Amino acid sequence: MLSNFEFSNPEFFWLLLALPVAIAWYLWKRKKQTPAVKISSLKGFKTGSSILPKLRPILFILRLATMALIITALARPRNVEVSTKTKTTRGIDIVISIDVSASMLAKDLRPNRLTALKTVAAKFINGRPNDRIGIVEYAGESFTKTPITSDKSIVLSALKSVEYNNIIEGGTAIGMGLATGVNRLKDSKALSKVIILMTDGENNAGQIDPRIAAELAQEFGIKVYTIGMGTNGMALSPVGLNGNSFVYDNVKVTIDEELLKEIAATTGGQYFRATNNEKLKEIYDEIDKLEKTDVEEFKYTNYEEKYRPLVLLAGLLLLIELLLKYTVFRSFV
């Protein structure tokens, strides 16, 4: 409550310095306010024990209180209530296209490429409350995990369930992963449409050429950010199965960076290389900055003036002072 309280004209509080001056003047003049009569003896005079002369300073106290209240009222005390309303003026539709081939289980990112990607992507999704997001996954073929939606709980649930499985045909169909994302966005009415395409290999499967898919994205006004997943050199990667478990060995990381750069350049996007967890996080932070949703914020301020009760109280005290001065204390003032 106090955090919303303010004085509109606090400079008027300087007038309070006049109160100590008034008190000093009153004390100095007090003895001169009642004439003194010197007599040799009080014999023959009837003395009383009236308390009224001792209460006479109450008039001055009332005057001081009246002045303090008026000065405080001039300072304009008030409560300020600020409410905000946001309006999204530019929405963005985003499709995250994820490579789920076996090589995404390589351990050059901790604990592996796919898990690291899901962790960073989840943070990215949570940071886009005003956008619609969908998820595509691909290996040798591709399909839509969830269409674009503003319900982040659905998107996060779909992302959590993304994993390698041997049901999807093996390989890396970059063209199909991109084309499926384009298909999800081509009818979107959003002012900005974006695909984040991630892979750790080369296009070696699928019926759609990645360059053709990039041209389609360009035609529909879709910007593609491409991310190459994997360290430079060798990485501990799955090379076979031993029962239900993968056998790992050091394998040279081969990412078709030229293709990913070409896709990004064709569509007006950018290419990034995620060689470790920190770099992957930085890439998503950079994309988050590049693709900002315009949000317009309206602020409404309501002022509740508090000076009126002070003015009324000051008037009441002044009235009480005048009544006492011309009635009870009339003989002493």
N, C-alpha and C positions, 0 to 999 in steps of 0.2 A: 504494500500500500504506500509506504513512504517513498519507495523508489519512483512512484508516479507523481509525487508531490513536488511542486516548484513555485518559485516566486517570479512573476513575469517582470516586475520592475524592482529588483533588489537594491538598486541604488538609493531608494528612498529610506533605507535603514540607516543611512548616514545621519538622518534627522534625529535619530535616537540619542545622538551625542548632546542634543539640546537638553535632555532630561537631567543629566548630572549638573549641568549649568543652572537649570531651574531650581534644583534642590539646594545647591549652594547659595543661590540668591535668596531663597526662602528662609534658610537658616540665618543668613546674615541680617535680613530685614525683620525677622520674627519679633525681636525685642522692641522694635519701633512701631509695630502694628497696634499695640495697646499703650495708651499714654500712662505714664507713671505719676502718681500723686504722693508727695512726701508729707506725712503728718507725724506729730510727735508721739501720739498714742492712739491705739485702736479702741480705747475704752469709750463706751458710749455707742459703738457701732455693733450692730448684730452681724456676726459672721455666719456664713453658711458653708455647707459641704457639697455644693453642686459639682457634678462631674463634667458638665458641659464644656467649661473652658479647656479641660484636658483633652476632650474629644475634638476640639476645633481643627487640629491638623488633618482630620479625615477629609475635609473639603479639598485640601491640597492634594491628598493622595488620590481622590477621585479625579481631580483635574489631570494629574500625571497619567493615571490609567486611561483616561479618555484620549490623551495625546498619543500614548503608545498604541492604542487600538487603531486610531486614525492613520498613524504612520504605517502600521502593519497592513491595513487595508489598502493604502496607496501602493504598497509593494505588490499587490495583486496575487495573493496566494490562490493556487488552483490545483486541481487534480488533472493529470494529462493521461488519457487513455489512447493508445495507438494500436490500431488494428491494421493488418495487411491482407491483401488479396493478390494472388499471383495468377497470371494469365500466360499460358504457353502460346507464343506467337509463331513459333517455327518448330514443328515436330520432326523427328528423325526416325525412320524405320531402318532397323539394323538386322542383318542376318549374319550369324557366326557360323562359318563353315569349317568343320573340324575333321582332320584326317584321323581315322581310327584304325589304320593299318597296324600290323604287329610291330613295325619299327618304332611306333610311337611309345612303346614300352621301354625304349632304350633309357639307360640310367645316367646319361650325362646331365640331365636336369633332375632335381631331387623331388620325390623318390623316383619318378620317371617323367618323361615328356608329357604324357597325357594327363597325369594327375596334377602336375605343376600348372599345366594350361587350364584345367578346370578350376583350380583355386584362384588364379588371377582373373579368369573370365567371370567368375561369380562376383568378385569385388567390382568388376567393371559394370556388370548388370545392375547391382545394387545402387551404383552411383548414377544410374540413368532413369530416374523415376518418371520423367516426362516423355520417354520414348517407347516405341513398340519394338520388341526384339523377338527374333525367331532363331532356331538352331537347325542346321543341316549337318549330317555326318556322312562321311564317305570313305571308302577304301577302293576296292575294284569296281564298285558301283556306289550310288548315293541315294539317300532318301531324306525326307523332312522329318526331323525329330519332333519339332513343334513349329507350327506356323507363327508368323509375327503376331504378337499379342502384347497388350499393356499390363497383363497380369504377371507380375514378376515371380510370384510363387510357382506358377506353371513353368516358366522358363527355367528357374533355378532347379526345380524338380527334374526337368528334362535334362539339364546339364549334368546333374548329379548322376543320372543313369547312363550317361555316355561312357562306353567302355569298349575295349577290344572284344570281339567275339568272332568265332569261326563260321558264323552263319553268312555274314557278308562276304562276297567274293573277294579273294585276296588281290593285292596290287594297290596302286595309287592312281586313281582316276581324277586328276586335278580338274580336267575339263568338265567332268560331270558334277563334281562338287561345286564348281563355280556356276554351272548352268542351272543347277537346282536352286541355288540362291537367287539367281536372276529370275527364275520362274516364280519364286515367292514374292519378289518385289516389283515385278513388271507392271502390275495393276495398282500399285500403291499410289495414293493421292498425296503422300507426304511431300513436303517441299525438298527434303533431302533423303536420299536412299543410299545405304552403305552396306557393303559386304566385307567382313573380315575373314580372309581365307588363310588357313594355316596348314602347312604340310612339312614333312621332314624328308621328302624324297623327290623323285622325278616322275613325270607323267608316263605311266607304263600300262595303263588299262583304260577301259571305257571307250565309247563310240563317239565322243565329242572332243574335238580339238580345243585345248585351252585358249588358243588365240581367237577362235571363232566365238567361244563363250565370252571372252573379253570384249569383242566387238558388239555382241548382243547387250552386254552390260552398258557399254558406251551409248548404244542406241536408245536404251531406256533411261538414260541419265543416272546410272548407278555407279558410284565410286567404289573402287575395290582397294582395300589395304591388304597386302600380302605379307605373311610372316613365315620365314624359314626357321624351322625348329631344329636345333642341334648344334653341338659344339664344332669348332674347327678341328679337323683331324680324325682321331679314332674315338669310338664310343662303345661302351658295353651294351650290346644289343642282342635281342633274341635271334638265334640262328636255327633253332629246331625245337622239337618236343621230346621230352622224356616222360612218357605217360601223359599226365595232365599238366606237367610243369614245363616251362620253357628252359631251354639250354642257352646260356649267354656266352658271348665271346666278343672280343674287340673287333669292331667292323668300321671301315672308313665311312665317314659321313658324306653322303653325296646328295646335295640339294641343287636342283636346277634353278640357281639364282637368276640367271639370265631370263628364263621364262617368267619367273615371279616379278622381276623388275619390269618386264615388257607388259605384263597384265596390269600392273599398277599404273605405269605410264599411259597406257591406252585409255584408261578410265579416269585419269586425274587423281589417282591415289598415290600411295607411297609403299616402298618395300622396306621391311625391317628384318634383321637377323637376330634371333633369340638364342644366344650361346649358353646362357645360364638362367637361373631363376630370377636374379636381380634384373638382368637385361629384359627378360620377358615382362616383368612388372613395369619397367620403364617404358616399354613399347606400348602397353595398354594405357598407361598414363598419358603418353604423347597422343595417342589416337583420341583419348577422352578430351584432351585440350583442343585438338583439331576439329572435332565434330561436337560442337556445343549447341545445345538447344537454347534458343532465345526465349527467355522467360521475363515477362514484364511484371514488375511488382508495383502495386498501388498501395499507398499508405493513407489511412484515414485517421485523423487526429480529432478527438473529442475533448474539449476543455470544460471542466466543471468549476466555475468560479466560486471561491470561498470568502470573498471580501465582504459580501452583503451582511452576514451575521455580525461581523466585526463592527461595521458602521452602525448597525442597529444597537449593538451593545454599547458603543461609544456614545450614541445619542441618549440611551437610557441612563448611563452614568452621569452625563452632563445634566440631564433633567433632575436626577436625584440630588446632584450638587446644588443646583439652583433652588430646589425646594428646601433643602436643609439650610442654605444660606439665608433665605428670606423668611424662614419660619423658626426652626429650632435654634439656629445660631444667630438670629437677627440682632440680638442685643450684644453680641460679642464680636461682630465682624464690621 
